[in-house]
Amino acid sequence: MFLFVAFLAGCAHEEPIPEQVISRSISAHGGWETYQQLKSIDFTKTTILYDSLGNVASRTDQEQNFQFVPERSISVRWRKDQDTILVALRHGKVDKLVNDSAVVNEKELTKAGNLINAAEYVVFQPFLLKDTNATFTYLGKRTINGRKTEAIGVNYGELKDPWVYYFDTCDHKLVGAQVTHNGNISLIENVSFDGTTGLLLNAHRKSYFIDDANNKKYLKAEYFYKAFAAK
């Protein structure tokens, strides 16, 4: 009887408040206090893009660094063809360097700022869902990659892409996310995690184009995160 009750306690059966779902997931991924104590983190990220036939279209290897003390600074470095590209946020200012030469084009700097924000947004989920002005909506239970989840809609306003986050109903881990961008719907599944930093962060993710009925069309990208080092 005790084991049965414990099992029921571990799996969500009542419709929860979205913020409660997110808080439970944050605890499952290492806890808010551990995240707040993070001073810096470094890792490598490999992005592999595929065409609709499953052929590799491109591969990008990045070095990403996030510094939180004494102030927030972020850098992302990678090679493209023969060029070394660095985008960085320092002292509240976005810079882009190509082979150590500064880029001054405003559109390129805006793209660099968007890349930095996206890099931070992706790697620190579900933690960044807590520190946001977004509107949350409970969307019910859905099965994602064979796992039962609670679906939470996240809306950042009319000018931002709408997201849906999927949280395992039993262990509360972040199973994946769905985003609508330029009319295309993408489902990003979290395949595995890395816990060496004390936080449970993404190690392998897969991104699929899906249709309106959530059927997968094809695998469009894979993301691999390695060599985590944190202070």
N, C-alpha and C positions, 0 to 999 in steps of 0.2 A: 504493500500500500504506500509506504514512504517513497519508494522509487517511482511509483506511478505519479504521485503528487509532485515530486521533484521534476519529473519530465514535463508535466503540465506547466509548472512554474517557469521552466526554461524556454517554452515555446509560446509565442504570443497568440491569443485567441480572441481577445477583445479588441475592438477598433481603437487604436491608440491616437494620441495627439502627435502630430508630426515632429514637434520639438523633442518629445520623449523618445521617438524612434531614433532620431539623430543623436541624442545624448547617450543612448545605449550603445550605438555604434561607435561613438567616440571612445567610450570605455573599452569596448572590444578591441579597438585599434591602439590601445596603449594609455588612454586617459588624457583628459584636458590638461592636468597639471604637468604631465611629462612633456606634452607639446609646448606648453608655455615656458618650460625651463630650457627648451632647445635654443642654443646660442648660434650654431651654424650646422650646415649639412652639405656634403658633397656627394655626387654620384655621377655615373655615366648613364646616358639614355640612348638606346638604339631604336630608330624608327624605320620600319620596312613597309613600303607602300606597294600594293598589288593592283594590277588591272583586273577587269571583269573576268578574264580567263584564268586568273591565278598566277600570272607571271609577275616576277618582281619588277616593279617600275623604278624604284629608287631605294637607297639605303643612306641614312644619315646617322652619324655617331656624334653625340654631343657630350660635353663636360658641363655640368650644371652646379652652381654654387649659390647657396642661400645663407646670408649672414643676417642675424637679428640683433646682435649686440656689438658695438654700442648703438648702431642704427641699422635700419633695413637696407640691405644692398643685395643685388642679385646679378649674376653673370651667367651667360650661356655662350659656349664657344664650340665651333665646329668647322670642318673643312668642306668646301664646295669646289670641285674641280681642283684648281691649283691655289685657291684662295683660302686663307684663314679668316674666319668671320667671328667677331665678338660683339655681342649686344650686352649692355650692362646698365643697371640702375644704381647710381651713386649720388648721395647727397640730394635725393629727390629729382635727379636729372638723368634722362635716358641718353646713352651714347651708343653709336655703332661704329665699329672699326673694321675695315677690310685691309688685311695685311698691314696693320698698325696705322693706316690712314683714316682719318675721321670722315665720316659721311655727314653731310650737312643738309641733304635733301629732306624736307619736312615730311613728305609722304613716307620715305624710308624710315625715318625716326619714329613716326606713328606706328608703322608696322612692327618696328623693334619693340616699342612699348607694349603693343598687343601681344607679341610673342612672350615677353617677360611675364606679363600678367597671366597668360594662359599656362605657362610652365608652372608658375606657383599654384594656380588654381587646381591643376591636375594632380600634382604630387602630394598636396596636403589635404586631400579629402579623406575622411569626412569632416576633418577639423574646421575647415573654412566655412562649412555650412552653419556653424554656430555663430561665427563672428560676421554677420551679414545683415543687410536690410531687406533681404528677399522675402517674398510671400510664399508660405508653404501650404500645400494642399494634400490631404490624405487621399490616395487614389485606389486603395484596396489592395488585395493580395494578388500577386501574379507569379507565375513560374518562369524563372530565367535560367536557362541552361540546366534544367532539371532540379533547380532549387526553389523552394517556396520563399517568396519575399514579400515585404511590405513596400509598396510603391509610394514615393513622396514626390509630388510635383514642386519644382522650385522655379519661381518667376522673379526675374530681376528687373522687370519693367518692359514696356513696349519695344524699346530699342535694343533689347538684349535677347539672345537665344533662350527659349524655354528648355529646362532640363527636367528629367525624371530620374530619381535615384532609387535603387533597389537594395533593400537591406534584408539579410537572411532572418527569417522569423525565429530561428532557434539560437544561433550563435551571434546574431546581430552584426556580422561583418558586412561590409559594403560589397555586394555581389557585382554590381555594374551600374551603368548610367545610360541614359538615352537623351539625345539632343537633336533638335530640329534646326537646321542651318541652311538658308537659301533654298528652302523647299525640299531638302533631303533629310531623311531621318537616319540617324546613326545609333546603333546599340554598341556600347563598349563594355565588354565583359572583363572582370578582374579574374584572371586565371590563377595567379599565385601571388604571395606576399613575401616581404622580407622584414624580419623583426630584429635585425642586429643592432639597430639604433635605440631600441626600447619602444619604438613606434612601429606599428604594423603598416608598412607602406607597400605600394604596388611594386611587384617584381616583373610581372608579365601581364599584358593586357591585349585583347583582340577587339578590333573595331569592325563592325559589319554595317553595310547599307541594308536597311530593312524597308518593307512596304508598310502601308497604313494598317495592315492586320498583324504587324510585328513579325512577319515571316522574313527570314534572312535572304537577301539577294545574293551577296557574295562578300567574302572577306576583303576589306579594303586596306587594313593596316594592322601591324603588330608593333607593340612597344615593349622593350626590355630595359629594366632598370637594374644596374649592378654597382658593385664596389661602393656601397653606402659607408660614409664615415661622418660621425656627428660629434658635436661637443655640447 
